[in-house]
Amino acid sequence: MAKSTLIKDTTREERIRIVQGALSWGDDCDGVSTLMNSVDAMYQPYIDGELELFECNMRGAARSYVQSEHDRPSTGSSCMMGY
């Protein structure tokens, strides 16, 4: 059975390892360091014991959705599906 990742069940050092392990993409991709800095910032509240891991993920997903909605070109249609 997997160990709990809840703040109450982990130390700060364990939370750092959890985040690092989940985000270990390697150094072979262009732009990884820039992306990793923004991802690191996204999970800092979890590492600091302020937000649970799922809350950080929900915030990141919400930010991506809102950003992508604003970046989508207008089709002139009022339909949310863009038809």
Secondary structure, 3 states (H helix, E strand, C coil): CCCCCCHHHCCHHHHHHHHHHHCCCCCCCCCHHHHHHHHHHHHHHHHCCCCCHHHHHHHHHHHHHHHHHHHCCCCCCCCCCCC
